[in-house]
Amino acid sequence: MKRWNKKQIRGIEQSMELWQKIAALEGYDFSEGLIYFKNRILKELGLGHMDFGCPLCQLYRKKDCKGCPITIELGSDEPVACGNTPYGEFHNAYLEEDEGLCRKASLEFLEYLIKLRGGFPNYVMNLIKLVSAQDQLIQRYREIVEADEKIILEHQKIESLLEAKLKDSYGH
């Protein structure tokens, strides 16, 4: 695992936030253009407007990507080396307006960034644990509700049978 400096880690983590949000989108607005699309997401995350719509590009693009963790990881001297990662697939899918491929590529790029960083930051791991615990509670709640519904149905059946018996006993 490479050792990144604080500036590089900040860029990777902000990029991870961006791609987590992009991967979780329910729908893509292809009419706004890719940079505007990413900047809208960045604004929603409170990260503001960035040239090229990317936290890492904001830090390194004007320097021909020198120092960018992606460029370093790929061992490239070429600017915009990220085109050789799942980001390139996302970029093409977005231009082709293929939402399914956008979602797949965004998840793959997020995974790439997580590996690039050397794993999740602690706050993300804590969030994952909380979400997992919440999912377990929701599942348990659903099981309880389902059991309650079965009990209610059984009570209704019993009440119907008792009413029928009472009617029969008074009617005879």
VENVENQUI-V410823 format. One record per backbone hydrogen bond with DSSP energy under -0.5 kcal/mol. NH is the residue of the N-H (numbers start at 1). CO is the residue of the C=O. Records with the same first field share a line. If there is no record, write none. Layout:
NH->CO  CO
This chain:
4->2
9->5
10->6
11->7
12->8
13->9
14->10
15->11
16->12
17->13
18->14
19->15
20->16
21->17
22->18
23->19
24->20
25->21  22
30->28
32->29
33->30
37->33
38->34
39->35
40->36
41->37
42->38
43->39
44->40
45->41
46->43
47->42
48->42
53->50
54->51
58->54
59->55
60->56
61->57
62->57
63->60
64->61
65->60
66->63
68->65
72->68
73->69
74->70
75->71  72
76->71
81->78
83->80
84->81
85->82
88->82  85
89->85
90->86
91->87
92->88
93->89
94->90
95->91
96->92
97->94
98->93
99->97
102->98
103->99
104->100
105->101
106->102
107->103
108->104
109->105
110->106
111->107
112->108
113->109
114->110
115->111
116->112
117->113
118->114
119->114
124->121
125->121
126->122
127->123
128->124
129->125
130->126
131->127
132->128
133->129
134->130
135->131
136->132
137->133
138->134
139->135
140->136
141->137
142->138
143->139
144->140
145->141
146->142
147->143
148->144
149->145
150->146
151->147
152->148
153->149
154->150
155->151
156->152
157->153
158->154
159->155
160->156
161->157
162->158
163->159
164->160
165->161
166->162
167->163
168->164
169->165
170->166
171->167
172->168
